[in-house]
Amino acid sequence: MKRKRYEMEKKKTELQTAIEELSLFTITKHVDNSEATQIPLRPLLSFCNLIIQVLDKIGPTMAVLRQDIDQNIQRLEKVCETDPCVYSNLVEILKKEKKEGTSRMVASCSRALLWLTRTMDFTTGLLQLLSKEMSSKMEELVEECYMTTLKPHHGWIASAAFKVCLKLVPDNKTFMDAIGARDQSNETLRGDIDTLSSLLTPILKEIYLVLEQYELNKLKSM
């Protein structure tokens, strides 16, 4: 029985695993006190780790993006270990660092949260484009999504680095094999993408609202 369950778990793709985790994600909102809003952090870090797993499957062409995501995850996981009660809630991290005056520092957890949110936004946008235009070139889809999600927040150094990475984007088949099962039909993959997007989009919307409240939404990279 255990072996059969293990084999079923093993067959799940990263997308399907993310869908299961995000379907249990709950944001507790307090209308009269925005600072009391609770947004659990660990499920988001788990999703970002799944993004890394997909990037690893694609190969070394995604090394720069992978490293950036991994550094932000490690920064947040480290503080979560020091005080699980405080750091289990994304809002508590922002509130604490704002009070300390460290939220805008380069190595702050607030910045890590901001860029992980933007990465998830980029990932969601790219998957949505892929779902609609599976026959389009990945390079074109990545560039289109980048221009609307990350480009407005990038300085010239980050933008220049992206142009280099864009030339190394894998083809459609390589990317689709990375995010789904090799024997999965396009329709099944499209269904998984649409389900994941429907779960993640409202979550990101709420996080962006909180980031805006703490005046972090307009911070840029170099």
N, C-alpha and C positions, 0 to 999 in steps of 0.2 A: 504493500500500500504506500509506504514511504517512498519507495523507489519510483512508483508510478507518479506520485505527486512531484518528485524531484524532476522527472523527465518533462512534466507539463510546465514546470517553472522554467526549465532550461530552454524550452522552445519560445518563450516570450522574447519579443524584440525590445530594444531600449524604449521605443515609442510606447509599447503596450505596458511596460513597467512604469513609465512616467504617468500614463493615463491612470493606472491603479492608484498611484501615490497621490496625484493631484485631485482625484475624485474624492479623497478624504480630507482635503485641505479646507480649513474653516477659518474665516476672518471674523473676529468679534468686534463689532463697531459700537461705539458709545456716542450717540448724537450730541449729547450735552458736554462731552469732554473728549476731544479728538486725541489727546495724549493718552487716554485710557484704552485706545484701540489696540487690539492684540492681533499681530500677524506672525504666525509661527515661522521660525527661521529655518529649522532643520529640513523640512520638506523641500524648501527652495534650494538649499545647498545640495541635497540629494539629486534634484533635477539637474543642477549645474554639473554635478559629477557625471551624470548620464551624458551630458553634452560632451564632456571630455572623452568619455568612452567612444562616442561616435567619431570624434576628431582623431582619436588614436587609430580607429579602423581605416579612416581615410588616408592616414599616413603623415609623413614629415612635412608635407606642404602646409599643414595647419599648425605647425609648431609654435609660431608666435602667438596666435590667438589662444592656443591651448595653455601656454605658459602664463599668460595674463589672467585667464580664468582660474587656473590652479592657484596662483598666488593670492588672489582675492578670497578663494574658498579657504585656503589654509589660514589666512589672517582671521577670518571669522570663526573658523572651527577652534582656533587657539583660544580666543576669548570665551567661546561657549564652554570650554573645558574649565576655565577659571571660575566662572559663576553661572552655572546652568540656569538658575532661576531668573536672573536678570537678562541673560543673553538669549534665552529661548524666544524672546519677543523682539522682532525687528525694531519696533517703535522705541523700546527701552534703550537700545543701542544708540539710536539717533538722539534721544532725549539726554542720555548720559554724556555723550560727546559734545553736544551743544552747550550743556552746562559747564563742561570743562574747557570749552573754547578750542577743541581739537578736531571738530568735525570736518574742517576744510583742509586739514593737513594731508599731505600726499599719502602717508601710510595709515590714515585713519580707517576705522571700520565703516564709517559713514560713506566714504568714497568707494570702498570695496563693495558695499551694498548697491550704491548707485551704478557702478559699472557692471556688476552682475545682473542688475535689473535691465540695463541697456543691452547686455548680451542676450538675455532671455527674450527681450523685445525683438532683437535682430533675428534670433533663431526662429521665433514664432512667425515673423514676417516672411522669412525665407521659406519656411515649410508651407505657408499659405500660398505663396507664389508658385511653389513647386506643385502643389495640389491642383492649381488652376492650369498650369502650363508645363506639364511633364515632358513635353517634347522640346521645350526651349533649352538653350544652352545654359549650363549651370553658371558659367562666367557672367552671362547677362543677368540672370536672376539674382546672383550675389551682389552685383554692382547696383542693380535697381533697389534692392532692399537696403544696402549700405547707405545709399544716398538719402533715404528717408529716415533711417533709424540712428545710425552712428555718425555719419558725416557731419551733421550740424553741431556735434559735440567734440569733434576732432580738430586739433591744431594742425599746422602744416607738416610736422614730423610724423604724426600718426597717419595723416592722409597719404603721405608719401610711402609709408610702410605698407599701407593697404594696397596701393597701386602695384607694388611688387608682389604681394601675396595673391592678388587677383589673377596674375598670370599663371599661378600654380594651382588654381582651383581644379578639382577632379571633374571628370565627365559625369553625366547624369547617372549612368549605370553604377559607377563606383560609389557615388553618393547615396543612391537609393538602396544599394546593397548594404551600405553602412547603417542606414536608419531602419531598415526592415529585413525580413527574412529573404533569402535568395529565391525561395520558391513561392514568395508572396506575390499575388497579382497586383497590378497597378490600382485596381479598384479597392482592394483591401487596404493597401498602403494609403490611398487617398482618404479612406474612411478613418483610419487611425490618426492621420494628420489633422483632419477636420475635428475629430473628437478632442485631441490634445489642444488644439488652438482654442476651441470653445471653452475649455477649462482654464487655460492659462491667461487668455486675454483679460477677463475681468479681474484676475488676481493682480496682474501687472498694472491695471488701471488704478487699483486701490493703493498699490505701493507708490506709484508716481504721485498720487494725491498727498501721501504722507511725506514723500521727499520734497514736494513743493512747500508743504507747511513748514518744513525745517530749512527752507531756502537752499536746497541742494540740487534742485532739478536742472539748474543752468550751468553747473560747473563743467569746465572743459578740460580736455587733456592738452598736452603740449602740441 
